[in-house]
Amino acid sequence: MTQQETTLPDTDDSQDHPPGHDVGRSEPAPHVKPKRLFRPIQLKLSRSKMNTVLALCAMLISAASFYATYMQAKAAQEQVAAAERQLEAETWPWLQFSYSNFDLEAERPRITIGILNSGTGPALIEWVQYHYRGQTYDSLTALFDACCNISAYREALDTAQQDDNEVNVLAKFGWYITSRAEHSLLADGATLPLFTMQKSNFNNRLWDKIDDISEQVEVFTCYCSLLKQCYISSVESHVSPVEDCTQGKLTLAQQDDTTTKEH
């Protein structure tokens, strides 16, 4: 049996590759456009939606305008309030009740009672009340007449003056001088004298008695500023604002009644 050689036909590689193409060279990959991560969204607004957006914008603008107007008004109010506080401070009176029993200039015992305005503005004094042992007095004369019978002393001085006109009763026996404070305008830094009594051999007992009770007397003064702001000050210089001095007197009377019932 003879072995036959089978010859395969040669394959022409030129048919698979076009001319000019190198067999060992790979073809470049085609250009691919990168994908976008975010794609633009096309908004399509209808007429009604557009009107709603415009209305919201108008509301925001109006709210911003209102807030700006509110802040301006608030700043103006704060400026006005600051100006009022400054004016109040510049016209604020502060009344203090003063008492002394010795005259340093004359170097002799002398009772001097008065009201001092230590504030920054004048004070219109409406009334002064003196409280002693549960009773209320509208003047120092009424108080000293109730406690010490000062009217009898005055009658004695009048009698002595009539008996001898050539005698200076004031210098010899020790006269006393009184004044009322109601409806008085007291400038800032000024003092209003209410009672003055010089001690002498003739009035030493009366003088000592008045001096002894001075610490037991409570004094309340109601006054108003030029801005018609009213206050009540005590002998301890405690100041309390009141609506007006008429209402202040009623409030003070109610406090006295409450204190009396408690005791």
Secondary structure by P-SEA (a helix, b strand, c coil): cbbbbbbcccccccccccccccccccccccbbbbbbcccbbbbbbcaaaaaaaaaaaaaaaaaaaaaaaaaaaaaaaaaaaaaaaaaaaaabbbbbbbbbcccccccbbbbbbbccccccbbbbccbbbbbccccccccaaaaaaaccaaaaaaaaaaaaaaaccccccccccbbbbbbbcccccccccbbbbcbbbbbccccaaaaaaaaaacccbbbbbbbccccccccccccccbbbbcccaaaaaaaaaaaaaaaaaac
